[in-house]
Amino acid sequence: MRLAGRMGNKQVKLINLKVVKILPEQNLILVSGSIPGPKNSTIILQK
C-alpha cells in the first residue's frame, strides 16, 4: 500500500508571459497570464 507523496515542492518555469505594466512606486510588476502557486508567494522573473 502506498502513502500520499509530496506534491507542489518543485520549481516551474513558464514562458511566453507578457509584462503588462511596471509600477516602481508600489514595487509591482503586472503580468498577463496565470502563475501557479498560492497567493502572496514569491516568484522569480528571468529574461
NUDODREN-385016 format. One record per residue: residue number from 1; x, y, z of N, C-alpha, C in turn; residue in three letters. Coordinates in nm, 4 decimals, decimal comma. Atoms other than C-alpha are relative to their C-alpha. Layout:
% NUDODREN-385016
pt k:NUM | n.X:X | n.Y:Y | n.Z:Z | ca.X:X | ca.Y:Y | ca.Z:Z | c.X:X | c.Y:Y | c.Z:Z | r:Ala
...
This chain:
% NUDODREN-385016
pt k:1 | n.X:0,0849 | n.Y:-0,1177 | n.Z:0,0000 | ca.X:0,0000 | ca.Y:0,0000 | ca.Z:0,0000 | c.X:0,0895 | c.Y:0,1241 | c.Z:0,0000 | r:Met
pt k:2 | n.X:-0,0796 | n.Y:-0,1225 | n.Z:0,0091 | ca.X:0,1397 | ca.Y:0,3390 | ca.Z:-0,0985 | c.X:-0,0677 | c.Y:0,1120 | c.Z:0,0769 | r:Arg
pt k:3 | n.X:0,0516 | n.Y:-0,1164 | n.Z:-0,0708 | ca.X:0,1046 | ca.Y:0,6501 | ca.Z:0,1083 | c.X:0,0101 | c.Y:0,1223 | c.Z:-0,0904 | r:Leu
pt k:4 | n.X:-0,0012 | n.Y:-0,1230 | n.Z:0,0795 | ca.X:0,0493 | ca.Y:1,0003 | ca.Z:-0,0237 | c.X:0,1408 | c.Y:0,0580 | c.Z:-0,0042 | r:Ala
pt k:5 | n.X:-0,1322 | n.Y:-0,0593 | n.Z:0,0155 | ca.X:0,3620 | ca.Y:1,1678 | ca.Z:-0,1590 | c.X:-0,0055 | c.Y:0,1507 | c.Z:0,0137 | r:Gly
pt k:6 | n.X:-0,0082 | n.Y:-0,1460 | n.Z:-0,0074 | ca.X:0,4778 | ca.Y:1,5260 | ca.Z:-0,1606 | c.X:-0,0239 | c.Y:0,0563 | c.Z:-0,1390 | r:Arg
pt k:7 | n.X:0,0285 | n.Y:-0,0631 | n.Z:0,1286 | ca.X:0,3386 | ca.Y:1,7436 | ca.Z:-0,4363 | c.X:0,0116 | c.Y:0,1510 | c.Z:0,0151 | r:Met
pt k:8 | n.X:-0,0023 | n.Y:-0,1451 | n.Z:0,0011 | ca.X:0,3996 | ca.Y:2,1049 | ca.Z:-0,5278 | c.X:0,1268 | c.Y:0,0622 | c.Z:0,0529 | r:Gly
pt k:9 | n.X:-0,1217 | n.Y:-0,0576 | n.Z:-0,0537 | ca.X:0,7529 | ca.Y:2,1479 | ca.Z:-0,3996 | c.X:0,1063 | c.Y:0,0180 | c.Z:-0,1079 | r:Asn
pt k:10 | n.X:-0,0951 | n.Y:-0,0152 | n.Z:0,1096 | ca.X:0,9165 | ca.Y:2,1792 | ca.Z:-0,7418 | c.X:-0,0157 | c.Y:0,1377 | c.Z:-0,0633 | r:Lys
pt k:11 | n.X:0,0058 | n.Y:-0,1273 | n.Z:0,0709 | ca.X:1,0058 | ca.Y:2,4968 | ca.Z:-0,9284 | c.X:-0,0513 | c.Y:-0,0227 | c.Z:-0,1410 | r:Gln
pt k:12 | n.X:0,0584 | n.Y:0,0082 | n.Z:0,1327 | ca.X:0,8167 | ca.Y:2,5591 | ca.Z:-1,2507 | c.X:0,0421 | c.Y:0,1231 | c.Z:-0,0771 | r:Val
pt k:13 | n.X:-0,0361 | n.Y:-0,1140 | n.Z:0,0844 | ca.X:0,9393 | ca.Y:2,7771 | ca.Z:-1,5373 | c.X:-0,1067 | c.Y:0,0157 | c.Z:-0,1085 | r:Lys
pt k:14 | n.X:0,1003 | n.Y:-0,0306 | n.Z:0,1011 | ca.X:0,6750 | ca.Y:2,9422 | ca.Z:-1,7539 | c.X:0,0606 | c.Y:0,0934 | c.Z:-0,1035 | r:Leu
pt k:15 | n.X:-0,0489 | n.Y:-0,0875 | n.Z:0,1058 | ca.X:0,7462 | ca.Y:3,1048 | ca.Z:-2,0887 | c.X:-0,1188 | c.Y:0,0671 | c.Z:-0,0678 | r:Ile
pt k:16 | n.X:0,0992 | n.Y:-0,0750 | n.Z:0,0776 | ca.X:0,5567 | ca.Y:3,3500 | ca.Z:-2,3097 | c.X:-0,1022 | c.Y:0,0730 | c.Z:0,0858 | r:Asn
pt k:17 | n.X:0,0848 | n.Y:-0,0894 | n.Z:-0,0780 | ca.X:0,4088 | ca.Y:3,5548 | ca.Z:-2,0260 | c.X:0,0400 | c.Y:0,1430 | c.Z:-0,0334 | r:Leu
pt k:18 | n.X:-0,0282 | n.Y:-0,1383 | n.Z:0,0380 | ca.X:0,3816 | ca.Y:3,9248 | ca.Z:-2,1044 | c.X:-0,0085 | c.Y:0,0916 | c.Z:0,1214 | r:Lys
pt k:19 | n.X:0,0023 | n.Y:-0,1026 | n.Z:-0,1039 | ca.X:0,4689 | ca.Y:4,2082 | ca.Z:-1,8685 | c.X:-0,0892 | c.Y:0,1130 | c.Z:-0,0498 | r:Val
pt k:20 | n.X:0,0975 | n.Y:-0,1006 | n.Z:0,0416 | ca.X:0,1750 | ca.Y:4,4485 | ca.Z:-1,8870 | c.X:0,0430 | c.Y:0,1382 | c.Z:0,0443 | r:Val
pt k:21 | n.X:-0,0332 | n.Y:-0,1313 | n.Z:-0,0557 | ca.X:0,2922 | ca.Y:4,7291 | ca.Z:-1,6616 | c.X:0,0945 | c.Y:-0,0175 | c.Z:0,1180 | r:Lys
pt k:22 | n.X:-0,0908 | n.Y:-0,0022 | n.Z:-0,1142 | ca.X:0,5641 | ca.Y:4,8124 | ca.Z:-1,4103 | c.X:-0,0315 | c.Y:0,1243 | c.Z:0,0826 | r:Ile
pt k:23 | n.X:0,0319 | n.Y:-0,1094 | n.Z:-0,0917 | ca.X:0,4730 | ca.Y:5,0251 | ca.Z:-1,1089 | c.X:0,1095 | c.Y:0,0077 | c.Z:0,1069 | r:Leu
pt k:24 | n.X:-0,1111 | n.Y:-0,0038 | n.Z:-0,0957 | ca.X:0,8003 | ca.Y:5,1160 | ca.Z:-0,9317 | c.X:-0,0365 | c.Y:0,0624 | c.Z:0,1341 | r:Pro
pt k:25 | n.X:0,0385 | n.Y:-0,0628 | n.Z:-0,1267 | ca.X:0,6259 | ca.Y:5,3312 | ca.Z:-0,6668 | c.X:-0,0550 | c.Y:-0,1031 | c.Z:0,0976 | r:Glu
pt k:26 | n.X:0,0639 | n.Y:0,1020 | n.Z:-0,0844 | ca.X:0,4390 | ca.Y:5,0237 | ca.Z:-0,5384 | c.X:0,0763 | c.Y:-0,1325 | c.Z:-0,0022 | r:Gln
pt k:27 | n.X:-0,0780 | n.Y:0,1234 | n.Z:0,0145 | ca.X:0,7078 | ca.Y:4,7625 | ca.Z:-0,6239 | c.X:-0,0833 | c.Y:-0,1121 | c.Z:-0,0604 | r:Asn
pt k:28 | n.X:0,0860 | n.Y:0,0977 | n.Z:0,0657 | ca.X:0,4658 | ca.Y:4,5831 | ca.Z:-0,8588 | c.X:0,0393 | c.Y:-0,0170 | c.Z:-0,1455 | r:Leu
pt k:29 | n.X:-0,0133 | n.Y:0,0312 | n.Z:0,1421 | ca.X:0,5082 | ca.Y:4,4111 | ca.Z:-1,1946 | c.X:-0,1251 | c.Y:-0,0770 | c.Z:-0,0376 | r:Ile
pt k:30 | n.X:0,1237 | n.Y:0,0640 | n.Z:0,0418 | ca.X:0,1795 | ca.Y:4,3248 | ca.Z:-1,3645 | c.X:0,0290 | c.Y:-0,0925 | c.Z:-0,1179 | r:Leu
pt k:31 | n.X:-0,0279 | n.Y:0,1021 | n.Z:0,1009 | ca.X:0,1968 | ca.Y:4,0036 | ca.Z:-1,5694 | c.X:-0,1319 | c.Y:-0,0526 | c.Z:-0,0535 | r:Val
pt k:32 | n.X:0,1185 | n.Y:0,0551 | n.Z:0,0634 | ca.X:-0,0633 | ca.Y:3,8811 | ca.Z:-1,8180 | c.X:0,0142 | c.Y:-0,1522 | c.Z:-0,0066 | r:Ser
pt k:33 | n.X:-0,0026 | n.Y:0,1457 | n.Z:-0,0008 | ca.X:-0,1398 | ca.Y:3,5124 | ca.Z:-1,7667 | c.X:-0,0045 | c.Y:-0,0530 | c.Z:0,1418 | r:Gly
pt k:34 | n.X:0,0102 | n.Y:0,0609 | n.Z:-0,1330 | ca.X:-0,1703 | ca.Y:3,2687 | ca.Z:-1,4812 | c.X:0,1364 | c.Y:-0,0492 | c.Z:0,0468 | r:Ser
pt k:35 | n.X:-0,1239 | n.Y:0,0446 | n.Z:-0,0620 | ca.X:0,1133 | ca.Y:3,1887 | ca.Z:-1,2437 | c.X:-0,0392 | c.Y:-0,1021 | c.Z:0,1070 | r:Ile
pt k:36 | n.X:0,0382 | n.Y:0,1014 | n.Z:-0,0987 | ca.X:0,0914 | ca.Y:2,8639 | ca.Z:-1,0444 | c.X:0,0544 | c.Y:0,0324 | c.Z:0,1386 | r:Pro
pt k:37 | n.X:-0,0447 | n.Y:-0,0191 | n.Z:-0,1374 | ca.X:0,1213 | ca.Y:2,8676 | ca.Z:-0,6676 | c.X:-0,1030 | c.Y:0,0752 | c.Z:0,0821 | r:Gly
pt k:38 | n.X:0,0950 | n.Y:-0,0693 | n.Z:-0,0870 | ca.X:-0,0541 | ca.Y:3,0184 | ca.Z:-0,3684 | c.X:0,0112 | c.Y:0,1516 | c.Z:-0,0136 | r:Pro
pt k:39 | n.X:-0,0025 | n.Y:-0,1468 | n.Z:0,0007 | ca.X:-0,1421 | ca.Y:3,3858 | ca.Z:-0,3365 | c.X:0,1068 | c.Y:0,0488 | c.Z:0,0967 | r:Lys
pt k:40 | n.X:-0,1045 | n.Y:-0,0655 | n.Z:-0,0809 | ca.X:0,1236 | ca.Y:3,6171 | ca.Z:-0,1903 | c.X:0,1287 | c.Y:-0,0823 | c.Z:0,0083 | r:Asn
pt k:41 | n.X:-0,1257 | n.Y:0,0736 | n.Z:0,0003 | ca.X:0,4047 | ca.Y:3,3777 | ca.Z:-0,2821 | c.X:0,1045 | c.Y:0,0769 | c.Z:-0,0807 | r:Ser
pt k:42 | n.X:-0,1095 | n.Y:-0,0668 | n.Z:0,0681 | ca.X:0,7431 | ca.Y:3,4855 | ca.Z:-0,4151 | c.X:0,0241 | c.Y:-0,0662 | c.Z:-0,1340 | r:Thr
pt k:43 | n.X:-0,0332 | n.Y:0,0529 | n.Z:0,1315 | ca.X:0,8190 | ca.Y:3,4495 | ca.Z:-0,7853 | c.X:0,1310 | c.Y:0,0626 | c.Z:-0,0453 | r:Ile
pt k:44 | n.X:-0,1262 | n.Y:-0,0481 | n.Z:0,0556 | ca.X:1,1428 | ca.Y:3,4937 | ca.Z:-0,9782 | c.X:-0,0210 | c.Y:0,0240 | c.Z:-0,1494 | r:Ile
pt k:45 | n.X:0,0132 | n.Y:-0,0341 | n.Z:0,1420 | ca.X:1,1413 | ca.Y:3,6730 | ca.Z:-1,3148 | c.X:0,1364 | c.Y:-0,0063 | c.Z:-0,0654 | r:Leu
pt k:46 | n.X:-0,1227 | n.Y:0,0083 | n.Z:0,0766 | ca.X:1,4076 | ca.Y:3,5924 | ca.Z:-1,5723 | c.X:-0,0252 | c.Y:0,0530 | c.Z:-0,1394 | r:Gln
pt k:47 | n.X:0,0124 | n.Y:-0,0478 | n.Z:0,1370 | ca.X:1,4755 | ca.Y:3,7467 | ca.Z:-1,9094 | c.X:0,0228 | c.Y:-0,1136 | c.Z:-0,0957 | r:Lys
